[in-house]
Every structure is written in C-alpha cells, then in structure tokens.
Amino acid sequence: MPVPPAPVELSDLAALKALSHPRRQRVLQHLTVHGPATSATLARALGLNTGSTSYHLRELARYGFVEETATATGHGRERWWRAVPGDLRFPPRNRQSAELRHVMDELNHHAYAADLELYERLQRAADDGDPWADAFPYSRGTIRLTLPELREFFEEYIALLNRYKRPEADTPPGARTVLTRLLAFPAPGNHNTRTDIRKETRS
C-alpha cells in the first residue's frame, strides 16, 4: 500500500486567490477526475477556448496545483497537464486574516455550489437500468464531539480515503472514479443544555 502524502497547509494568499477562480477550479477538478489533458481537450470538455484554458493552466502551475507531464498519447508539441496529487489543507479560520477569509469564502462558495450542482445533475441523468444509478450514497447525521475529537474524526476520514486509493495498475475491472465530499459543522446555539440534548436525541 502506498504511503499517504503528508498534509501540506496552503496559506499563501496569492496561491489561494489563484485557486479561488471558478474556471480554475473547474480545470483542476477535470484533471483530478479524468486525468491528464491538453488545453485543447480541456477547452472542449469545459466549453471554453484554448487561450482561456492555457492561461488558467499556467496560473495553476505557477502555484504548484498542476504540472506538465509526459504522456504516450501526446503528439508533436502538445503540452499535457496533470493535477499534482497531495493532501492539501487550508489554515483554520482563527488563523486567517480578514483578506484571507474573504478569499476562502469565495473559494468555498464556488466549490460547494459546483459540487451540489454536479451531484444533482448526475443523479438525475442516471439511467434506471444502470447499476451505478444507486451509487449516490448520502447521509445526514448528528454526533456530539469535543473540538479535539472532531479533528480526530476528520483525520480518520482522510485515512479511510487513503486506504481505498490505489495505483491505476491495481484498480480492478469495473471500478469507476468516485467523488467524495465531507461537510461537518457545529450546530447553532448552546448544545450543553439539557433541553438541547433532548432535542438532539429526538431528531
């Protein structure tokens, strides 16, 4: 089993501004899901022009989010790009400056909206006869945790993802890329009171 990458915290404001651009997020997601691509193939897939995708690729590469890669399918002077793998983390909100918080809010807003739109679109488009039409697990849960326990919960989730990651050569027939997202946040109000505990138990 490959050794999981060490977490790297991204706190550089310029890099986060580059990443927060909605089109760059789309480019990066496409490379992550579908593998290496050229600016031309990205343009066709995303409905953009090659000048736009080339520019966004260069900006992403400037901050280490993508890199050029050799590929057997390349021809002539084609430049192929891939997403740089890794465990990228963002600084906690209590260590973010006002400007960094604004950039992070923009980044998260676009990422959440894109994820939800893609989930709903693919679920609606799934064919009834396709066994993968049932491959949209969704869960809403409530747990009571201290802040250190929540951090431990998150690290266990990352470890679970890494347990299922494997090289392309070890991927069995019939496997598909599955997008995973985790969203957890503290409920509003004071949840140390007896009333709140009873309400949570009934939910």
TANOR-V823301 format. One record per backbone hydrogen bond with DSSP energy under -1.0 kcal/mol. NH is the residue of the N-H (numbers start at 0). CO is the residue of the C=O. E is the energy in kcal/mol with one decimal. If there is no record, write none. Layout:
nh->{NH:NH}
co->{CO:CO}
e->{E:E}
//
This chain:
nh->{7:9:15:16:17:18:19:24:25:26:27:28:29:30:31:32:33:34:36:41:42:43:44:45:46:47:52:53:54:55:56:57:58:59:60:61:63:64:66:68:73:77:80:81:83:88:94:95:100:101:102:103:104:105:106:107:108:109:110:111:112:113:114:115:116:117:118:119:120:121:122:123:124:129:132:133:134:135:149:150:151:152:153:154:155:156:157:158:159:160:161:162:163:169:170:174:196:197:198:199:200:201:202}
co->{86:88:11:12:13:14:15:20:21:22:23:24:25:26:27:28:29:30:80:37:38:39:40:41:42:42:48:49:50:51:52:53:54:55:56:57:60:59:81:79:70:74:36:66:64:7:91:92:96:97:98:99:100:101:102:103:104:105:106:107:108:109:110:111:112:113:114:115:116:117:118:119:120:126:129:130:131:133:145:146:147:148:149:150:151:152:153:154:155:156:157:158:159:166:167:171:192:193:194:195:196:197:198}
e->{-2.8:-3.5:-2.3:-2.4:-2.1:-2.1:-1.9:-2.1:-1.8:-2.4:-2.7:-2.4:-2.3:-2.2:-2.2:-2.6:-3.0:-1.4:-1.9:-2.3:-2.1:-2.1:-2.1:-2.5:-1.1:-1.9:-2.1:-2.7:-1.9:-2.4:-2.4:-2.1:-2.2:-2.4:-2.7:-2.0:-1.5:-2.6:-2.2:-2.3:-1.5:-2.0:-2.7:-2.5:-2.6:-3.1:-2.2:-1.5:-2.7:-1.8:-2.0:-2.7:-2.7:-1.9:-2.6:-2.9:-2.3:-2.1:-2.2:-3.1:-2.1:-2.3:-2.4:-2.4:-2.4:-2.3:-2.5:-2.4:-2.3:-2.6:-2.1:-2.2:-1.8:-1.3:-2.3:-1.3:-1.7:-1.0:-2.2:-2.0:-2.1:-2.7:-2.1:-2.2:-2.2:-1.7:-2.3:-2.3:-1.9:-2.1:-2.4:-1.6:-1.0:-1.2:-1.3:-1.5:-1.7:-2.1:-2.3:-2.4:-2.1:-1.6:-1.1}
//
